[in-house]
Amino acid sequence: MGKYQLGEFEEIVMLTVAILHGEAYGIAIINEMESRLNRSVSIGSLQTVLRRLESKGYLDSKLGESTKVRGGKRKRFFSVTAQGKKAMSESKEQRMGLWNAIPSDFVLNDN
Amino acid sequence: MKSQTNISPPTLWLKFFRWFCRPEYAEDLEGDILERFDERLEKHSRSKAKRLFILDVLRLLRPGLVKKIEGNQSLNNYGMFKNYFKTARRNLLRQKTYSIIKIGGFALGIAVCLLISLFIKDEFSYDQHIPDKENLFMAVRGYNENGNIEKYTWFPSPYANAILEDYPEVIQSGKMIFSEGFGAGNANIRKASEVTNYYEDGFAFASQSIMEIFNYPMVYGDAKNALKEPNSIILTKRKADLLFPGVNPVGEVVVIDDNTEAPYMIGGVMEDLPANSTVKFNYLRSLEDYRFWDGEDKSWGSNNYQVFVKLLPNTNLNELIPKLKYIDEKYLLPEYLEAGYSDAEEAIETMSTSLLPIADLHLKSADIGDPFEKSDIKIVRIFGLIALFILGLACINFINLSTAKSANRAKEVGLRKTIGSTKKHLITQFLTESILYSLLSFALAIGISSLLLPYFNQLAAKSLYLPWSSYWFVPILALGSLLIGLIAGLYPAFYLSSFRPAAVLKGKLSMGSKSSKLRNSLVVFQFTASIILIIGTFVVSKQMQYILNKKVGFNKDQVILVQSPYLLGDNLEAFKNALRTIPEVKSTSYTNYLPISGANQNGNVWWNDGRTKIDASISGQNWIIDHEYIETLGMNLIDGRNFSRELRTDSAAMIINETMAKQLGIADSPLGQRITNRSSNRLIYTVIGVVEDFHFQSLTAPVGALAMRLGKNYVTASVKLNTNNLSATTAQIQHIWDEMAPGQPFIYEFLDQRFGNMYSETIRTRNILTSFSMLAVIIACLGLFGLSVFMVEQRGKEISVRRALGAKMSQIIQMLGMNFMKPIFLALLLAIPVAWYIMKGWLNGFEYNTGLSVSLFAFAGLTALSIALITISFQSIKAGLTNPVDGLRNE
């Protein structure tokens, strides 16, 4: 633990980038998160996390081709690095470990 | 996704985003927010989309996304600044004379400014520490004398209580006494258990309420009742440590002036008063139940007390002050009428009472008579003006030297412009340079002022220090150096940066002569200011000399004043007789009624006998002297005779001065006239002699009426000497004293010194003025010297050619000198009327003054001219002496 520790929002961003595999740029990530998680995200908060994850080495980015929309500005596509994958799987293992540790007589859906 | 070409996002906000966003993120982030904006246009109204866009932009304002402060561009600027500093340093080192003059003059000016600022700050800090000072006032009595309101602060004993009882706005009131005649001032004090006296200063009387009004912090005892008991006394910490080192002395008994019948109990010890207190004392004797004579507590006839009051917060003074008049009508008028004064109603009519805020006491009460040592806002303003003057002179030097040397920098400017510097860059460069000079000057100035501070403190009788520990001091210095650097550098920066590169590089610029008009007018200004200061100094010195040497009507030389002869007890006459055996002692007189301030003086009203109800009274002194007084003080009896030991009737005899004889209308035949100072219970004196008028008050006032009678007063013994060895004679006197008053301190002063002390403030002003005008002249001369160095340098070739062609050295000097003397002559013409006007006003403050003479102005002008001439000729002679070959060799 600790070495690949991800925050909750960071983990969601990593997952979404992974889901969008190759198509992950700012607005696409936001739209994906909004539709899947019903959670509104501002560009500012997302971008800060993206840059942070990039500087930690979990994400990599490169600029795409120029298009006519978006005022002719290029998109920056993010992808998960090997180190990022390690962090994600470690995070998942921790979760699973916790899930598995729940006693069998614990009922999740109370109704 | 449909592109909405015709609707654009809020441009201003987009620009804002571009401005703050990190350049490496800007492109894709801008794309993102634009895409989102387009998306929203499809879903929402335009205004909502725009609103959300703004929100998006604002949410991007995060530390991770915003530009770093240093940015990319600063690297470039840093490089340029590095270059500016390097150039500045090289210039500084290359021209050492200029740099020294520039920085030295600047530093001197700033140091003087710093010292004066400290002085002014100290003056304004007086009494600001008093708690609740907004509501604390001193009562001031005004007497309307023919439209001229004379203001005094002495009130009758019951006044303090009356004002408290009759006016609900007054919540506390108290009274104090500082008059020497009542035992305040200097006195002997000792522990009741010991015999050795300490001769101490700073005794004052106060009622208990004073302690509460001023809220003095206590070391021992309780402020609420420290003076409550009659015959209790409060000591300041320093004095308590002197008498009772290291113990709590509350409850101990002390004896004042050897009066064992009324010993004093110590009621408390208070903290030492801050140095910037106007109401000062070391010992406070209680006024509770204290009467200087029977019935004094009910008497409205004599004014001896300072009255302090505390008002309700937010009291409207404009309403309260006119109402104070009723006190006089209620208490004073009946007393006057009862005494049968013929002019009682008019006398009351001319009186008024006002309240002076305690915070104004130090600086804004120059027109009010009171016992405190004060300053005057006028002096503070003059000093402030001088400080600005001197700073201005220093700035002018800086400007003059910078522009004069511009020729040397012209090529640099031309080159810089050619390779792409804009005017803005050059202005920045020269401002940087001048700020650098200013910083160096400030550093030097701090050094100079710390060196000068002890002398300045001595000069101004202050204890100032550089307040390094105050949080504001360093920032103010830094700000000051930046500001002054900017101000001084502004003109040179614009001037230098405006050179046209083509002209400069072709060598067409006429060397530094372009702004000689401006330089000359600045020199004129500098010397006008300096000459005004020189004349001012001369006039003040002459007036001082005049006062100190004026025939004052008594002989103040070789008189020593021995304090407290009452300590001799039964040996008073024996002491007098013993002194007579010393051949150098001419005579001895016991009395503290002396023609100097700080001695007993008083005010009485006088009539010719039998006319108290008919004539208006005249006011005059009523002094107690002894038989030897007139001889000892060398006064001149012009009519009648001195008191005689043989005639017992002399106990009701008077010797009056000429002024009194004139004012009573008995100048024709004064001898035998009967005069009185009481309208009831008759005390009538017969005039037996008239003395020539002598000055018994400061020479700023005319001589008043004065009457002297025989009596006993053993506070001071005046001893007239005729000796060549003052210290030996004094030692002889002390020897006799020690025999007759064993264990008692022998304290003596010289009359001429005490006389000089009366003018100590004027002398102090003179000394400060002299020092400052000297500094101003030095700074102005530094500038002139710099300019002459420059001029000789510029005309070096010309001088060499002239010399080679046979010009004499005297001709060279004359040629160069005339060039500089013109502005100085002009300055002289300008300065004389200004100085005349100012000094006329100052001299009018003295009743006896020397007046202004042509010779004085001529002398001052000559001084200024010769100083300037010496400054210039130094360089001119040097130029004349150089071998012409040296000047012509380099081409």
HADDOCK unambig.tbl for C-alpha pairs under 7 A between the chains (distance, minus, plus):
assign (segid A and resid 26 and name CA) (segid B and resid 32 and name CA) 6.18 0.50 0.50
assign (segid A and resid 27 and name CA) (segid B and resid 32 and name CA) 5.94 0.50 0.50
assign (segid A and resid 27 and name CA) (segid B and resid 36 and name CA) 6.96 0.50 0.50
assign (segid A and resid 42 and name CA) (segid B and resid 56 and name CA) 6.70 0.50 0.50
assign (segid A and resid 42 and name CA) (segid B and resid 59 and name CA) 6.98 0.50 0.50
assign (segid A and resid 43 and name CA) (segid B and resid 56 and name CA) 6.50 0.50 0.50
assign (segid A and resid 43 and name CA) (segid B and resid 60 and name CA) 6.85 0.50 0.50
assign (segid A and resid 44 and name CA) (segid B and resid 56 and name CA) 6.98 0.50 0.50
assign (segid A and resid 44 and name CA) (segid B and resid 59 and name CA) 5.00 0.50 0.50
assign (segid A and resid 44 and name CA) (segid B and resid 60 and name CA) 4.09 0.50 0.50
assign (segid A and resid 48 and name CA) (segid B and resid 64 and name CA) 5.95 0.50 0.50
assign (segid A and resid 48 and name CA) (segid B and resid 65 and name CA) 6.73 0.50 0.50
assign (segid A and resid 69 and name CA) (segid B and resid 3 and name CA) 6.44 0.50 0.50
assign (segid A and resid 70 and name CA) (segid B and resid 31 and name CA) 4.86 0.50 0.50
assign (segid A and resid 70 and name CA) (segid B and resid 34 and name CA) 5.35 0.50 0.50
assign (segid A and resid 70 and name CA) (segid B and resid 35 and name CA) 4.98 0.50 0.50
assign (segid A and resid 71 and name CA) (segid B and resid 31 and name CA) 6.58 0.50 0.50
assign (segid A and resid 71 and name CA) (segid B and resid 34 and name CA) 6.88 0.50 0.50
assign (segid A and resid 73 and name CA) (segid B and resid 27 and name CA) 5.89 0.50 0.50
assign (segid A and resid 73 and name CA) (segid B and resid 28 and name CA) 6.17 0.50 0.50
assign (segid A and resid 73 and name CA) (segid B and resid 31 and name CA) 4.85 0.50 0.50
assign (segid A and resid 74 and name CA) (segid B and resid 27 and name CA) 6.69 0.50 0.50
assign (segid A and resid 74 and name CA) (segid B and resid 28 and name CA) 5.59 0.50 0.50
assign (segid A and resid 74 and name CA) (segid B and resid 31 and name CA) 6.54 0.50 0.50
assign (segid A and resid 75 and name CA) (segid B and resid 28 and name CA) 5.15 0.50 0.50
assign (segid A and resid 75 and name CA) (segid B and resid 31 and name CA) 6.75 0.50 0.50
assign (segid A and resid 76 and name CA) (segid B and resid 28 and name CA) 5.73 0.50 0.50
